[in-house]
């Protein structure tokens, strides 16, 4: 834990030291302006991510190994966010609906919200 804190402090110090140069100041300023929105986005993303993982666990936990417990369900959910789709998902209409909604909510909506937050922060700088 102490090593993590030290490394995090070193990262913050390096991040602030790069603010001296005008071009890197643009990046630092973008994150300074967008920090509050990024915090709220991360909170909302975690809530949606947990909700979708728990939904998959409760719907498919007994049928599919990918959703057998909550931790495995969250790992599968993260893999889906990165583009991996569970095998044989097209055999069950509930699974097709779940995968489609998950991709639309997480990938298209939430990640585009993140992009909009960063672009708005950039425009304020």
Helices and strands as residue ranges (DSSP letters): H 2-17, G 18-20, H 22-60, G 65-67, H 70-81, G 89-91, H 93-102, I 103-110, H 111-124
